[in-house]
Structures are given as structure tokens and as C-alpha cells.
Amino acid sequence: MPNPPQAALFAREFGDMLYFTKPPRAVQKVLFAVLAPTARLLVYKGSYPEYLKREPSEMIEVEPWAIP
């Protein structure tokens, strides 16, 4: 789990795709709106390009699901 400032930026950057289940969404919006500027001052980012371009460390082959 990321620390609160990192979580605030992560949640704001990816809020259209996912959200934390706790605290309630309304509380998250207020809390993260307050924490995000502090996180930026501490030089946190919502995502880091060097990790987005990284290849997976391993691949696992899985069997396709059987259609009943």
C-alpha cells in the first residue's frame, strides 16, 4: 500500500479507472484534494514513466477457459 501522499496522486491520476474501497469515495475526494499539493511538493508522482515502459519480469502461459 502506498503512503498517503503517494496514494493521493495515484488516486487522482487513475481515478477514472479505479479507486480505493475505503474510505468512502466522497471522503477520498476531499482527503486527496488536500494531500495532492503536499505530495507534489515532496516530489511524488502519480506514475513513473520508467516503470510504465518496463517489460514484465516473467510470462506465465495459462490455459483458455473452457466454454460450457
C-alpha positions as CSV (number, residue, x, y, z in Angstrom):
1,M,0.0,0.0,0.0
2,P,1.5,3.4,-0.9
3,N,1.9,6.0,1.7
4,P,-0.9,8.7,1.9
5,P,0.8,11.4,-0.3
6,Q,1.7,8.8,-3.0
7,A,-1.8,7.3,-2.8
8,A,-3.4,10.8,-3.2
9,L,-1.6,11.4,-6.5
10,F,-2.1,7.8,-7.7
11,A,-5.8,8.0,-7.0
12,R,-6.2,11.4,-8.8
13,E,-4.2,10.2,-11.8
14,F,-6.1,6.9,-12.2
15,G,-9.4,7.9,-10.7
16,D,-11.3,7.3,-13.9
17,M,-10.1,3.6,-14.0
18,L,-10.0,2.6,-10.3
19,Y,-10.5,3.7,-6.7
20,F,-9.8,2.6,-3.2
21,T,-12.6,0.9,-1.5
22,K,-12.0,2.6,1.9
23,P,-12.6,5.3,3.0
24,P,-15.8,6.2,1.2
25,R,-15.4,7.8,-2.3
26,A,-16.6,11.3,-1.1
27,V,-14.0,11.2,1.8
28,Q,-11.3,10.2,-0.7
29,K,-12.0,13.1,-3.0
30,V,-11.7,15.6,-0.1
31,L,-8.7,14.0,1.5
32,F,-6.8,13.5,-1.7
33,A,-7.5,17.1,-2.8
34,V,-5.8,18.3,0.3
35,L,-2.9,15.8,0.2
36,A,-2.1,16.1,-3.5
37,P,-0.4,19.5,-3.4
38,T,1.7,18.4,-0.4
39,A,2.7,15.2,-2.3
40,R,3.8,17.3,-5.3
41,L,5.9,19.4,-3.0
42,L,7.5,16.2,-1.7
43,V,8.3,15.3,-5.3
44,Y,5.9,12.3,-5.5
45,K,4.2,11.5,-8.8
46,G,1.1,9.6,-9.7
47,S,3.0,7.3,-12.0
48,Y,6.6,7.0,-13.0
49,P,7.4,6.6,-16.8
50,E,10.4,4.4,-16.1
51,Y,8.1,1.7,-14.6
52,L,5.4,2.1,-17.3
53,K,7.8,1.2,-20.1
54,R,9.4,-1.8,-18.2
55,E,8.9,-5.3,-19.6
56,P,7.4,-8.0,-17.3
57,S,10.0,-10.0,-15.5
58,E,8.4,-13.2,-16.5
59,M,5.5,-14.5,-18.5
60,I,3.1,-17.3,-17.5
61,E,1.1,-19.3,-20.0
62,V,-2.4,-20.1,-19.0
63,E,-5.0,-22.4,-20.4
64,P,-8.0,-20.7,-22.0
65,W,-11.3,-21.1,-20.1
66,A,-13.5,-23.9,-21.5
67,I,-16.8,-22.7,-22.7
68,P,-19.6,-24.9,-21.3
